[in-house]
C-alpha cells in the first residue's frame, strides 16, 4: 500500500468545503481510497448524487490513476418487484432506468447478477447485501399499499398517483403500512464504512460488517489522523 499516494489523492478531495456534510464526504473518501489500496473492488459514485465538485474531484483522481470508470444503471442483483402488479412493476422499473451511478474500479466492471456477486464487488458481507434488498422489497410493499389507500383501491388513480410521485401523508397511513416503511428504513451503518448492516451484524461486535469497519478504521488512521478523527466523531456523536 502506497500511503504517500493515498494521502496525495485525499488532499485533492473537497471533504471540508461544507462542514455540515464533511462526515459524509469523509466516508466517501475512505471508500474511494479503499479501492486504490486494494481493500474494496468497486467504489460507487452518485448513488445518491452528492455534489458536482466532489464528483469532479473523484473522477479526476480516478482518471489520473487510470482506473476503470463505468456509468450504468443502478445495480439490481435481486428482483424486489416479484409478485407485484405488472403496472406497478413496469412504472418503478422505468423510474429506476433513468437513474445511473458511476462505478470505479481497478479492474473491468460487470454488473452483478446475485447477492454474492454484488457483495464481492462492493466488499460488503453478503448478509448485508441481502438485507438491503429485503428492505427495498418492504419499501415497495409499503408504497403500493400507500397508493391503494390514497386511491381507495381504484387502479387508474393508483397509476396516476404513482406517475406523479404522490401518496398519503404518514399521519394518514395505517399502522401496518407505517411498519413496512419503518422496516425499509431500519438500518445502521457499520462504523467507518458504507455498509448498512443486517440485523445479525448489528447485534454482534465481531460480525463481518464490523470486522470490515475495523480494517477501514485502521486505514483511515494510517492515512490521515484528521480523517480518522472526523469519522470517529461522527460515529460517537
C-alpha positions as CSV (number, residue, x, y, z in Angstrom):
1,X,0.0,0.0,0.0
2,X,1.4,3.4,-1.0
3,X,0.3,5.7,1.8
4,X,2.0,8.7,0.1
5,X,-0.2,8.1,-3.0
6,X,-3.3,7.8,-0.8
7,X,-2.5,11.0,1.1
8,X,-2.0,12.8,-2.2
9,X,-5.4,11.7,-3.5
10,X,-7.0,12.6,-0.2
11,X,-5.6,16.2,-0.4
12,X,-7.4,16.7,-3.7
13,X,-10.8,15.7,-2.4
14,X,-13.1,18.6,-1.1
15,X,-14.1,17.0,2.2
16,X,-14.3,20.1,4.2
17,X,-15.9,22.5,1.8
18,X,-19.3,22.1,3.6
19,X,-18.8,21.4,7.3
20,X,-22.3,20.1,7.7
21,X,-21.6,17.3,5.2
22,X,-18.0,16.7,6.0
23,X,-18.6,13.3,7.6
24,X,-20.5,12.1,4.5
25,X,-17.6,13.2,2.2
26,X,-15.1,11.7,4.6
27,X,-16.7,8.3,4.4
28,X,-16.9,8.6,0.6
29,X,-13.2,9.5,0.5
30,X,-12.3,6.5,2.7
31,X,-14.4,4.2,0.4
32,X,-12.6,5.6,-2.7
33,X,-9.2,5.3,-1.0
34,X,-10.0,1.7,-0.1
35,X,-10.4,0.9,-3.8
36,X,-7.0,2.4,-4.6
37,X,-5.5,0.5,-1.6
38,X,-6.9,-2.8,-2.9
39,X,-9.3,-3.3,0.0
40,X,-12.5,-2.7,-1.9
41,X,-13.1,-3.8,-5.5
42,X,-15.6,-1.1,-6.6
43,X,-16.4,2.4,-5.5
44,X,-19.9,3.7,-6.4
45,X,-20.2,7.4,-7.2
46,X,-23.5,9.1,-7.5
47,X,-26.0,6.9,-5.6
48,X,-27.4,9.2,-4.4
49,X,-25.8,12.1,-6.2
50,X,-23.6,14.1,-3.8
51,X,-22.0,17.2,-5.2
52,X,-20.7,18.4,-8.6
53,X,-17.3,19.5,-7.1
54,X,-17.0,16.1,-5.3
55,X,-17.8,14.1,-8.4
56,X,-15.4,16.1,-10.5
57,X,-12.6,15.6,-7.9
58,X,-13.1,11.9,-7.6
59,X,-13.4,11.4,-11.4
60,X,-10.3,13.5,-11.9
61,X,-8.3,11.3,-9.4
62,X,-9.7,8.1,-10.9
63,X,-8.7,9.2,-14.5
64,X,-5.2,10.2,-13.3
65,X,-4.8,6.8,-11.8
66,X,-6.2,5.1,-14.9
67,X,-8.9,3.3,-13.0
68,X,-11.9,1.8,-14.8
69,X,-14.9,4.1,-14.9
70,X,-18.3,3.0,-16.0
71,X,-21.6,4.9,-15.9
72,X,-24.5,2.5,-15.7
73,X,-28.0,2.0,-14.2
74,X,-28.2,1.2,-10.5
75,X,-27.2,-2.3,-9.8
76,X,-30.2,-4.6,-9.1
77,X,-28.9,-8.0,-8.3
78,X,-32.3,-9.1,-7.0
79,X,-35.9,-8.7,-8.2
80,X,-37.6,-6.8,-5.4
81,X,-40.7,-6.3,-7.5
82,X,-41.6,-10.0,-8.0
83,X,-45.2,-10.7,-7.3
84,X,-46.3,-7.0,-7.6
85,X,-48.9,-5.9,-10.2
86,X,-47.4,-5.6,-13.7
87,X,-48.3,-1.9,-14.0
88,X,-46.5,-1.1,-10.7
89,X,-43.5,-3.2,-11.6
90,X,-43.2,-1.5,-15.0
91,X,-43.5,2.0,-13.7
92,X,-41.0,1.5,-10.9
93,X,-38.5,-0.1,-13.3
94,X,-39.0,2.8,-15.7
95,X,-38.2,5.3,-12.9
96,X,-35.0,3.3,-11.9
97,X,-33.9,3.1,-15.6
98,X,-33.5,6.8,-15.6
99,X,-31.1,6.7,-12.6
100,X,-27.4,6.0,-13.1
101,X,-24.3,5.7,-10.9
102,X,-20.7,5.8,-11.8
103,X,-18.7,2.7,-10.8
104,X,-14.9,3.0,-10.3
105,X,-12.5,0.0,-10.0
106,X,-9.0,-1.2,-10.7
107,X,-10.5,-4.0,-12.8
108,X,-13.1,-4.1,-15.6
109,X,-16.6,-3.8,-14.1
110,X,-19.5,-6.1,-14.9
111,X,-22.9,-5.6,-13.2
112,X,-23.6,-8.3,-10.6
113,X,-26.3,-10.9,-11.0
114,X,-26.6,-12.2,-7.5
115,X,-26.2,-11.1,-3.8
116,X,-22.9,-12.9,-3.7
117,X,-21.5,-11.1,-6.8
118,X,-22.7,-7.7,-5.6
119,X,-21.2,-8.3,-2.1
120,X,-17.9,-9.3,-3.6
121,X,-17.7,-6.2,-5.9
122,X,-18.6,-3.8,-3.1
123,X,-16.5,-5.5,-0.5
124,X,-19.6,-6.0,1.7
125,X,-20.9,-9.0,3.6
126,X,-23.4,-11.0,1.6
127,X,-25.8,-11.0,4.5
128,X,-25.9,-7.2,4.5
129,X,-26.5,-7.0,0.7
130,X,-29.4,-9.5,1.1
131,X,-30.8,-7.3,3.9
132,X,-30.6,-4.3,1.6
133,X,-32.9,-6.0,-0.9
134,X,-35.3,-7.1,1.8
135,X,-35.6,-3.5,2.9
136,X,-36.2,-2.4,-0.7
137,X,-38.9,-5.0,-1.1
138,X,-40.5,-3.8,2.2
139,X,-40.5,-0.2,0.8
140,X,-42.1,-1.3,-2.4
141,X,-44.9,-3.1,-0.5
142,X,-45.5,0.0,1.6
143,X,-45.5,2.2,-1.4
144,X,-48.1,0.0,-3.2
145,X,-50.3,-0.1,-0.1
146,X,-49.9,3.7,0.3
147,X,-51.2,4.1,-3.3
148,X,-54.1,1.7,-2.8
149,X,-55.3,3.6,0.3
150,X,-54.9,7.0,-1.3
151,X,-56.8,5.9,-4.4
152,X,-59.5,3.9,-2.5
153,X,-58.5,0.9,-4.5
154,X,-59.1,2.5,-7.9
155,X,-56.3,1.1,-10.1
156,X,-56.4,4.0,-12.6
157,X,-56.0,6.5,-9.8
158,X,-53.2,4.4,-8.3
159,X,-51.3,4.6,-11.6
160,X,-51.8,8.3,-11.8
161,X,-50.5,8.8,-8.2
162,X,-47.5,6.6,-8.9
163,X,-46.6,8.5,-12.1
164,X,-46.9,11.8,-10.2
165,X,-45.0,10.5,-7.1
166,X,-48.0,11.3,-4.9
167,X,-49.4,9.4,-1.9
168,X,-50.7,9.9,1.6
169,X,-49.1,11.8,4.5
170,X,-47.7,9.4,7.0
171,X,-50.2,10.7,9.5
172,X,-53.0,9.2,7.4
173,X,-51.5,5.7,6.9
174,X,-52.5,2.6,9.0
175,X,-50.0,1.1,11.4
176,X,-49.3,-1.9,9.1
177,X,-48.2,0.3,6.2
178,X,-46.1,2.5,8.5
179,X,-44.4,-0.6,9.9
180,X,-43.4,-1.6,6.3
181,X,-41.9,1.9,5.7
182,X,-40.2,1.6,9.1
183,X,-38.7,-1.8,8.2
184,X,-37.4,-0.3,4.9
185,X,-35.6,2.5,6.9
186,X,-34.3,0.3,9.7
187,X,-30.6,0.1,9.2
188,X,-27.4,1.2,10.8
189,X,-24.1,1.8,9.0
190,X,-21.1,-0.2,10.2
191,X,-18.6,2.3,11.6
192,X,-16.1,3.6,9.0
193,X,-18.0,2.0,6.1
194,X,-20.9,2.5,3.8
195,X,-22.3,-0.9,4.8
196,X,-25.8,-0.8,6.1
197,X,-25.7,-3.7,8.5
198,X,-28.1,-6.6,8.6
199,X,-29.7,-7.5,11.9
200,X,-27.1,-10.1,12.8
201,X,-24.2,-7.8,12.0
202,X,-25.8,-5.1,14.1
203,X,-26.2,-7.4,17.1
204,X,-22.6,-8.9,17.1
205,X,-19.5,-6.9,17.8
206,X,-17.4,-9.5,15.9
207,X,-19.7,-9.6,12.9
208,X,-18.4,-9.5,9.3
209,X,-19.6,-5.9,8.8
210,X,-17.9,-4.7,12.0
211,X,-14.7,-6.5,11.1
212,X,-14.6,-4.7,7.8
213,X,-15.2,-1.5,9.7
214,X,-12.2,-2.2,11.9
215,X,-10.0,-2.6,8.8
216,X,-11.3,0.7,7.3
217,X,-10.7,2.5,10.6
218,X,-7.1,1.3,10.6
219,X,-6.7,2.5,7.0
220,X,-8.1,5.9,7.9
221,X,-5.9,6.2,11.0
222,X,-2.8,5.3,8.9
223,X,-3.5,7.7,6.1
224,X,-4.7,10.7,7.9
225,X,-5.4,11.2,11.7
226,X,-7.8,14.0,10.8
227,X,-9.8,11.8,8.5
228,X,-10.0,9.1,11.2
229,X,-11.0,11.7,13.9
230,X,-13.8,13.1,11.7
231,X,-15.3,9.6,11.1
232,X,-14.7,8.6,14.7
233,X,-16.5,11.8,15.9
234,X,-19.4,11.1,13.6
235,X,-19.6,7.5,14.9
236,X,-20.0,8.5,18.6
237,X,-21.9,11.8,18.2
